[in-house]
Amino acid sequence: MDILAELFSSAALVKIMRLFLLNPEEVFEPCDIHMRSNVSSKKASHEIHLLRKVNFIVKGVRESEIVLRSQKK
């Protein structure tokens, strides 16, 4: 029950959750999250931390980053 109380604590949180639910395969930078969800960067950072804490989101790696790293070798 504590996780649910933390999850739905603000409108900003719902916007960020919607962004991830509608784009499950996408990897977002923190600045992309705050711009696409129309939430201040400070608030987005707080909500991202909360979502990571309850394992709603995890760190990801974009394919283009992997390709760029392999091309340097």
N, C-alpha and C positions, 0 to 999 in steps of 0.2 A: 504494500500500500504506500510506503514511503516513496518508492520510485515513481509511482503515478502522480503523487503530489508534487514532486520535483519536476516532472516532465511537462506538465501543462500549467506552468506558473506565469506565462506571459504570452502576449500576441506575437512577439518577436520569435519566441521559441516555436510556435505553431508555424510561422512562415518558413523558418529554417527547416523544420521537420518536413513540411510540404515539399520544399525544394529537393530534399534527398529522396523522399518517397516517389516523386514524379520522375526522378532521374537516377534510378538505382545503380546504373553502371558507370555513371559519371564521377570523375574525381575533381573536386573543387579546391581552389586556393582560398584562404580565408578572405582575401579582398573580393574574390568573386562571390562568395557567400553573402557578404554584407551588401554588395551592390545588387545582386539578383533578388535578394529577399527584401531590399529596401529597409534595412535595419542599420543603425549606427555601428561603426566598427567596434566600439567598446562593448556594446550590448551583444553584438554577434560573437565576439570573442568569449564573453561570459557564457552564452548559450551553447557554443561549440564545446567549451570545456565541460559543461553539464552533460551534453549528449555523449561525449566520449566517456565520461565517468560511468554512465549507465549502459555503455556498450551499444548505443543506438547507431553510432558511426565509428569508423576506424580509420587509421591512416591508410592512404592509398598511394599508388605510383602510377603516373600516366605512361602510356606506352611510348609516347614521343620522347619522354625523358630517358627511358631505357634505351631506345634507339640512339639517341644523341650520345649517351654514355658509351655505348658499344662502338660507335663510329670514331671516337677519340683514340681508341687503342690501335 
